[in-house]
Amino acid sequence: MRKIYTLLALAAATASTGFAMEQVPGAVDKKTVVLEFKFDGENSKVGGVFVAPTNSEEEYDNGDWVSHPLTENIDVIRVYRSCRQLLEYSKEVASYENVEPGAKIDFEDSEDLKFGYEYSYDIRPCKINKEGEDEYETTYGSDPSVFFGISPALPKLSSEQNTEDYTKVTITVTAPDTDKDGNPFPEGFYLSKINLEDYNESSELDPIENPEPGKSYSLDLTFPEGSSKSIYAKAISPYGESQTAYVQFVVGRDVPASPTNVQAVRNEDGSMTITWDAPEEGKNGGIYDPDITYYTVYRSENGYSKFGDPIADNLTATTYTDNCEDLTEPKKYYYLVYAANQFGIGGYDYTSDSYLVGPDYQLPYIEHFNSGGYYKEPDNIWTYKGGYPQVTDNDYYKSITGVNGDYNDYYNREGFLKMQLYRGEYEDGSSYESGKIDFSKAEYPVLTFHTVGVYDNSHRIKVQLQGASDSEKSEVADLLPSEGAVEGEHVWKKNIVALEDAVGGSASITFFAYGPADDDLVHDDIFIDEVMIDDYPTVKEMKYDMVDGKSVLSWTVPSNKSFGEPDAYEISFEGEEPVKIERPAATEGEEKEVALLSDNNDGEEVNVAAWTPSYEFDATPGKEYSVKVKPIYGDIPSKESENYEFVGNVPSGLTVIGIDKVSSVQYFDVNGFRVESPAKGQIVIKRIVGENGAVKMQKVIF
């Protein structure tokens, strides 16, 4: 039994009688133990060195361990050996009596040791009691171990196919000339053989007897063509064995390895050109013929699995253009390229990034950020390249502006874009980019989006158009969302940005949020919602007539998909302030249904007043007029029409600029009366009618 003393008892005994408590030697420090295999042929042995402990180790009533310097020699230190593979446990191989604390002990062990096994050693300092038994034994904490023998390095193994007889394979094995740690074999060491095995057949091949270290040996073997083989090799010596080396190969002709460097580039017409590098070897080490390789191209939603049927197969070239004509909406895809030949499918590779492919988004382009359920998502596909934009619906500014609706109704809450960014220059800002939008048929596209005007927020937001290439980039707006915001009030502010640069092609809309690095300025996130782009055509055909003695200006009414017809017009005579006319209020029997996609209507059919807009005014007879008309859709202004010119009190009918061939010419005096034969020098109004029906009026001196 272990003797336990309290600190109080120890102190009392020492003070009154000078009694020295029986000391228990501590453990041998594992850092002082060195075990080494010493090669000397059949007389090899294990050499060991350790340092005897210098401190005692005692446990007190409270469970603490304390250590004191040893004042007496250690009765005995015993060394035990174990080998689990040989079922040998704690065999005493050496003992040392009356050992001085801190003494350096050298020991050797050669008794019944067997080459090729690992042995561990326990070093146990002990005290011998009155009965002559070991007591207070402390076992060395972690068993130091040593491999008794020398493990050769792996033999080198390779295979070579016969290009004339595809069933023949030459196996070459090179005997190791170092141990597994790269040390040269000691003098007297030798290899007895190299064992070879056909792993697939679980059969041994003829071994290489007494191989010379570093020398190569070849075996000619025959296998069925098309079979997959694994040949294993192990170097054997009387002093230990190597690990197993192996070579795998396909007998005869092989399928191709993976193509590499798969790239995709978007073309201006929306198609994608995919390119790749051809494999240079067989997938399994067999004979590879690049001339019979063909490729199959797939789209993939995740980059590692196919999506549907291949978009191209039996390709011999290392390029393919995906026209994307089968896609009905934009979608993100990776491209996968498989290599194959008549012997089967080989390896594959894929693009490192996904690409937004398919047809461009059509106008109107609407983004509410309301898709998904509890976690909101954008309605369309967007990408970001900086900062950390995220779609959310649970935010302070959203709540206080009242857009959320029922806070507990997760699935009906409104989503929005939160652009969280770091302070810094514009180039380091946060960006969010839409997919490509088709502007080919647009006349006057306009972007509207809403931001929260947080008071005194110094962050800004830029809007850019990104065309088919990086060079086709233009900035269309640079806004300070907080401009006009009032402290303590947080409301959604509508921004209107004309996109005339986008007309005639396709482009993406990019929001860039950025802010100055000045610590004295206020910085906060930028919030975006209700993004919409639509075409807002202007007035093209205008007409001036006399109705009941009054001058009346009218035009062909334009319309768009979001608002239908304009709700107001601004009429600008040259040199005068614009005059605004608005749609009258709807009355019973004078209303019609139009589908509004703007703001919160989402295509709902609403009633508005039926209206044929015109402008009645008092014209000065004979005066030349130049006028422009600007339609306004809701609160979104279109651009002004081209100049329309006419002469007061002279009926003109329909006037269209651009006459190809003249059909007839008529003359009128300044009071509007027709003149058959104008006198020379007379001021007249010349009315030209083209074959296409176009009419041109101009004041001339005959």
ChimeraX attribute file (.defattr): number of C-alpha atoms within 10 A of each C-alpha:
attribute: neighborCount
match mode: 1-to-1
recipient: residues
	/A:1	5
	/A:2	10
	/A:3	10
	/A:4	11
	/A:5	14
	/A:6	11
	/A:7	11
	/A:8	8
	/A:9	10
	/A:10	13
	/A:11	12
	/A:12	12
	/A:13	13
	/A:14	12
	/A:15	10
	/A:16	8
	/A:17	8
	/A:18	10
	/A:19	12
	/A:20	10
	/A:21	10
	/A:22	11
	/A:23	20
	/A:24	26
	/A:25	31
	/A:26	26
	/A:27	21
	/A:28	24
	/A:29	15
	/A:30	15
	/A:31	8
	/A:32	12
	/A:33	18
	/A:34	15
	/A:35	18
	/A:36	15
	/A:37	16
	/A:38	16
	/A:39	18
	/A:40	12
	/A:41	15
	/A:42	11
	/A:43	8
	/A:44	18
	/A:45	22
	/A:46	20
	/A:47	16
	/A:48	17
	/A:49	15
	/A:50	20
	/A:51	19
	/A:52	26
	/A:53	23
	/A:54	22
	/A:55	20
	/A:56	21
	/A:57	17
	/A:58	21
	/A:59	16
	/A:60	13
	/A:61	10
	/A:62	9
	/A:63	9
	/A:64	8
	/A:65	11
	/A:66	11
	/A:67	15
	/A:68	14
	/A:69	14
	/A:70	19
	/A:71	13
	/A:72	16
	/A:73	18
	/A:74	25
	/A:75	19
	/A:76	19
	/A:77	23
	/A:78	17
	/A:79	20
	/A:80	17
	/A:81	19
	/A:82	19
	/A:83	17
	/A:84	11
	/A:85	9
	/A:86	11
	/A:87	7
	/A:88	11
	/A:89	14
	/A:90	13
	/A:91	13
	/A:92	14
	/A:93	15
	/A:94	14
	/A:95	14
	/A:96	14
	/A:97	13
	/A:98	12
	/A:99	18
	/A:100	18
	/A:101	19
	/A:102	15
	/A:103	13
	/A:104	14
	/A:105	14
	/A:106	12
	/A:107	15
	/A:108	15
	/A:109	16
	/A:110	14
	/A:111	9
	/A:112	7
	/A:113	16
	/A:114	18
	/A:115	19
	/A:116	17
	/A:117	17
	/A:118	17
	/A:119	22
	/A:120	18
	/A:121	24
	/A:122	22
	/A:123	27
	/A:124	22
	/A:125	29
	/A:126	23
	/A:127	22
	/A:128	14
	/A:129	11
	/A:130	8
	/A:131	6
	/A:132	8
	/A:133	10
	/A:134	14
	/A:135	16
	/A:136	21
	/A:137	19
	/A:138	19
	/A:139	18
	/A:140	18
	/A:141	13
	/A:142	11
	/A:143	15
	/A:144	15
	/A:145	17
	/A:146	18
	/A:147	17
	/A:148	23
	/A:149	24
	/A:150	25
	/A:151	22
	/A:152	29
	/A:153	22
	/A:154	22
	/A:155	24
	/A:156	17
	/A:157	20
	/A:158	16
	/A:159	19
	/A:160	16
	/A:161	20
	/A:162	16
	/A:163	12
	/A:164	8
	/A:165	11
	/A:166	18
	/A:167	18
	/A:168	19
	/A:169	22
	/A:170	15
	/A:171	17
	/A:172	15
	/A:173	23
	/A:174	21
	/A:175	27
	/A:176	26
	/A:177	20
	/A:178	19
	/A:179	18
	/A:180	16
	/A:181	10
	/A:182	11
	/A:183	11
	/A:184	13
	/A:185	16
	/A:186	13
	/A:187	9
	/A:188	9
	/A:189	15
	/A:190	19
	/A:191	21
	/A:192	16
	/A:193	19
	/A:194	23
	/A:195	17
	/A:196	21
	/A:197	18
	/A:198	15
	/A:199	14
	/A:200	12
	/A:201	10
	/A:202	8
	/A:203	10
	/A:204	13
	/A:205	15
	/A:206	11
	/A:207	15
	/A:208	18
	/A:209	12
	/A:210	14
	/A:211	20
	/A:212	17
	/A:213	17
	/A:214	14
	/A:215	11
	/A:216	15
	/A:217	14
	/A:218	14
	/A:219	13
	/A:220	12
	/A:221	11
	/A:222	12
	/A:223	15
	/A:224	13
	/A:225	15
	/A:226	16
	/A:227	12
	/A:228	16
	/A:229	18
	/A:230	14
	/A:231	21
	/A:232	20
	/A:233	25
	/A:234	24
	/A:235	28
	/A:236	22
	/A:237	20
	/A:238	17
	/A:239	22
	/A:240	19
	/A:241	23
	/A:242	21
	/A:243	14
	/A:244	14
	/A:245	18
	/A:246	18
	/A:247	15
	/A:248	17
	/A:249	23
	/A:250	23
	/A:251	25
	/A:252	24
	/A:253	21
	/A:254	26
	/A:255	27
	/A:256	32
	/A:257	23
	/A:258	23
	/A:259	23
	/A:260	18
	/A:261	14
	/A:262	20
	/A:263	19
	/A:264	23
	/A:265	13
	/A:266	17
	/A:267	14
	/A:268	12
	/A:269	12
	/A:270	20
	/A:271	17
	/A:272	22
	/A:273	15
	/A:274	20
	/A:275	20
	/A:276	19
	/A:277	14
	/A:278	21
	/A:279	19
	/A:280	14
	/A:281	18
	/A:282	21
	/A:283	20
	/A:284	20
	/A:285	22
	/A:286	25
	/A:287	22
	/A:288	21
	/A:289	15
	/A:290	16
	/A:291	8
	/A:292	13
	/A:293	22
	/A:294	20
	/A:295	23
	/A:296	19
	/A:297	24
	/A:298	20
	/A:299	24
	/A:300	20
	/A:301	15
	/A:302	14
	/A:303	18
	/A:304	15
	/A:305	14
	/A:306	17
	/A:307	17
	/A:308	9
	/A:309	10
	/A:310	14
	/A:311	17
	/A:312	15
	/A:313	16
	/A:314	13
	/A:315	14
	/A:316	16
	/A:317	13
	/A:318	15
	/A:319	16
	/A:320	20
	/A:321	16
	/A:322	20
	/A:323	17
	/A:324	16
	/A:325	12
	/A:326	10
	/A:327	11
	/A:328	11
	/A:329	13
	/A:330	19
	/A:331	17
	/A:332	17
	/A:333	20
	/A:334	24
	/A:335	29
	/A:336	24
	/A:337	26
	/A:338	20
	/A:339	27
	/A:340	21
	/A:341	19
	/A:342	11
	/A:343	13
	/A:344	10
	/A:345	20
	/A:346	21
	/A:347	18
	/A:348	21
	/A:349	19
	/A:350	26
	/A:351	22
	/A:352	13
	/A:353	13
	/A:354	18
	/A:355	19
	/A:356	20
	/A:357	23
	/A:358	22
	/A:359	22
	/A:360	21
	/A:361	22
	/A:362	17
	/A:363	19
	/A:364	20
	/A:365	16
	/A:366	23
	/A:367	19
	/A:368	22
	/A:369	22
	/A:370	22
	/A:371	18
	/A:372	13
	/A:373	12
	/A:374	14
	/A:375	15
	/A:376	22
	/A:377	20
	/A:378	18
	/A:379	13
	/A:380	16
	/A:381	16
	/A:382	16
	/A:383	13
	/A:384	16
	/A:385	13
	/A:386	18
	/A:387	18
	/A:388	15
	/A:389	21
	/A:390	17
	/A:391	20
	/A:392	20
	/A:393	25
	/A:394	17
	/A:395	12
	/A:396	9
	/A:397	19
	/A:398	21
	/A:399	15
	/A:400	12
	/A:401	14
	/A:402	13
	/A:403	17
	/A:404	19
	/A:405	14
	/A:406	13
	/A:407	15
	/A:408	9
	/A:409	10
	/A:410	16
	/A:411	15
	/A:412	16
	/A:413	19
	/A:414	22
	/A:415	27
	/A:416	27
	/A:417	22
	/A:418	19
	/A:419	25
	/A:420	19
	/A:421	23
	/A:422	20
	/A:423	16
	/A:424	13
	/A:425	11
	/A:426	15
	/A:427	11
	/A:428	17
	/A:429	26
	/A:430	22
	/A:431	24
	/A:432	21
	/A:433	19
	/A:434	20
	/A:435	24
	/A:436	25
	/A:437	22
	/A:438	21
	/A:439	24
	/A:440	13
	/A:441	14
	/A:442	19
	/A:443	19
	/A:444	20
	/A:445	23
	/A:446	21
	/A:447	20
	/A:448	19
	/A:449	20
	/A:450	20
	/A:451	23
	/A:452	22
	/A:453	24
	/A:454	29
	/A:455	18
	/A:456	18
	/A:457	19
	/A:458	19
	/A:459	25
	/A:460	21
	/A:461	22
	/A:462	18
	/A:463	21
	/A:464	20
	/A:465	21
	/A:466	22
	/A:467	20
	/A:468	17
	/A:469	11
	/A:470	8
	/A:471	8
	/A:472	10
	/A:473	16
	/A:474	15
	/A:475	13
	/A:476	15
	/A:477	17
	/A:478	15
	/A:479	13
	/A:480	19
	/A:481	26
	/A:482	20
	/A:483	15
	/A:484	12
	/A:485	18
	/A:486	13
	/A:487	10
	/A:488	7
	/A:489	13
	/A:490	20
	/A:491	18
	/A:492	22
	/A:493	18
	/A:494	18
	/A:495	15
	/A:496	16
	/A:497	16
	/A:498	20
	/A:499	24
	/A:500	15
	/A:501	17
	/A:502	25
	/A:503	17
	/A:504	13
	/A:505	17
	/A:506	23
	/A:507	26
	/A:508	21
	/A:509	22
	/A:510	20
	/A:511	22
	/A:512	25
	/A:513	30
	/A:514	28
	/A:515	24
	/A:516	17
	/A:517	14
	/A:518	11
	/A:519	8
	/A:520	6
	/A:521	12
	/A:522	14
	/A:523	21
	/A:524	17
	/A:525	19
	/A:526	23
	/A:527	25
	/A:528	23
	/A:529	23
	/A:530	22
	/A:531	20
	/A:532	21
	/A:533	24
	/A:534	25
	/A:535	24
	/A:536	28
	/A:537	25
	/A:538	23
	/A:539	21
	/A:540	18
	/A:541	17
	/A:542	23
	/A:543	19
	/A:544	25
	/A:545	20
	/A:546	17
	/A:547	10
	/A:548	7
	/A:549	10
	/A:550	13
	/A:551	20
	/A:552	19
	/A:553	17
	/A:554	17
	/A:555	18
	/A:556	14
	/A:557	18
	/A:558	15
	/A:559	17
	/A:560	16
	/A:561	17
	/A:562	26
	/A:563	21
	/A:564	17
	/A:565	20
	/A:566	26
	/A:567	20
	/A:568	20
	/A:569	24
	/A:570	18
	/A:571	21
	/A:572	19
	/A:573	16
	/A:574	12
	/A:575	8
	/A:576	9
	/A:577	10
	/A:578	16
	/A:579	12
	/A:580	15
	/A:581	16
	/A:582	14
	/A:583	16
	/A:584	14
	/A:585	11
	/A:586	14
	/A:587	11
	/A:588	6
	/A:589	8
	/A:590	13
	/A:591	15
	/A:592	13
	/A:593	13
	/A:594	17
	/A:595	16
	/A:596	18
	/A:597	19
	/A:598	22
	/A:599	18
	/A:600	10
	/A:601	13
	/A:602	13
	/A:603	15
	/A:604	13
	/A:605	13
	/A:606	12
	/A:607	14
	/A:608	17
	/A:609	17
	/A:610	16
	/A:611	18
	/A:612	10
	/A:613	18
	/A:614	16
	/A:615	15
	/A:616	14
	/A:617	9
	/A:618	11
	/A:619	18
	/A:620	13
	/A:621	15
	/A:622	20
	/A:623	13
	/A:624	15
	/A:625	15
	/A:626	14
	/A:627	20
	/A:628	19
	/A:629	26
	/A:630	22
	/A:631	28
	/A:632	24
	/A:633	21
	/A:634	15
	/A:635	11
	/A:636	20
	/A:637	21
	/A:638	23
	/A:639	20
	/A:640	20
	/A:641	19
	/A:642	17
	/A:643	17
	/A:644	19
	/A:645	19
	/A:646	24
	/A:647	23
	/A:648	22
	/A:649	23
	/A:650	25
	/A:651	19
	/A:652	17
	/A:653	15
	/A:654	16
	/A:655	22
	/A:656	18
	/A:657	14
	/A:658	11
	/A:659	16
	/A:660	11
	/A:661	13
	/A:662	14
	/A:663	14
	/A:664	11
	/A:665	13
	/A:666	15
	/A:667	23
	/A:668	21
	/A:669	18
	/A:670	18
	/A:671	15
	/A:672	17
	/A:673	13
	/A:674	15
	/A:675	13
	/A:676	9
	/A:677	10
	/A:678	15
	/A:679	11
	/A:680	8
	/A:681	9
	/A:682	11
	/A:683	17
	/A:684	24
	/A:685	27
	/A:686	18
	/A:687	18
	/A:688	20
	/A:689	21
	/A:690	17
	/A:691	12
	/A:692	13
	/A:693	16
	/A:694	19
	/A:695	22
	/A:696	21
	/A:697	23
	/A:698	14
	/A:699	19
	/A:700	12
	/A:701	12
	/A:702	14
